[in-house]
Amino acid sequence: MIPAEYLAGLGAILFCIGLVGVFTRANAIIVLMCVEIMLNAVNLNFVAGALHHGDVTGWVFTAIAIAIAAAEVAVGLAIFLALYGEHESISFDDITTLKH
């Protein structure tokens, strides 16, 4: 069995990769994928905490976080489709109406 410390470390590395991707990318779909990487890293840390403490609380939080992530993807893609229909682009650099 993999120790919980290794899982927590992997979760921290994945979260940092997702955070760098959110701050450095201009394409909205790639930013949304980086946010999903960050959410999966948090889920991995919830599972690592549950394994470390020997209870199911982390598993419950993980199930709730997965449901929230699914809703976030649905809303995000709907917003991106609306932006593409209006501006013909989903790049954050091309869309200036969000600043006003």
N, C-alpha and C positions, 0 to 999 in steps of 0.2 A: 504494500500500500504506500502511496505517495504521502510524505509528511505534509501537514497543513502549512508549515512555514514555506515550503516550496510553492504550494498553490497560491499563497498570499503574495509571494514574490513575483510569480508569473502574472498575477492579477495587477500588481502595481506596474509592472513593465508594460502590459497591454494598455492600461489606463494612460500612461505617459505617451505611448505611441498614438493613441486616439486623440489625446489633447494636442499634440504637435500637429496632427493632421487637421484638426478643427481650426487651429490658428494660422496654418500656412496655405490652405487650399482655397481656391476661389469658386470651384464648381460645387453647386449645392448638393448634388447627389453624393459626391465624395465626402463632403462635410457630414451628411446624414449617415453615411457608412462609418465614419470615424466616431460619431456619437454612439452608434450601435456597438462598436468595439469597446467604447468606454462603459456602456451599460453591461456588456458581457463580462468585462473585467470586474465590475462591482458584483455581479452574480457569482463569479468565481471566488471572490473574497467572502461573500456570504456563505458559500458552501465550505470554504476553508475554515471559517469560524464555527460552523456547525460541526464539522469533523473534529476540530480542536476541543470544543466544549462537550461534545457527545450528545447534543440535543437536536431537535428538528426545527428550531426557530429560524435558522439560516435558510433551510429549505423552503419554509413558508415565505420568507422575504424574497427568495429567488423566484418563486412562482408568481408573486405579486409584481415583481420587477419585470418579468417576461411579459405579463399582460399589459403593463404600462408601456413597454417598448413596442409591442404590437400596435397599440393605439397611437403612439408617437409616429410610427412609420406611416400609418394610414393618413394621419393629419398632415404630416410633412409632404408626402407625395401628392396629396390633394392641393396643397399650397403651391408646390412646384409646377403642377399641371396648370393651375390658374395663372401663374407667372409666365409660363411658357406660352400659353394662349394669348396673353396680352403683349408680351415683350419679345417673343421669338427667341428667348435665351433664358437659361437658368444660372448663368454665371453671376456671382455677387458683384463683380466689377462692372458688369453691363447694366445692372438694375439700380437706378438711383432713386426710384420712387419710395423705397423703403426708408430713406434718410429723412423724409419730410414728415 
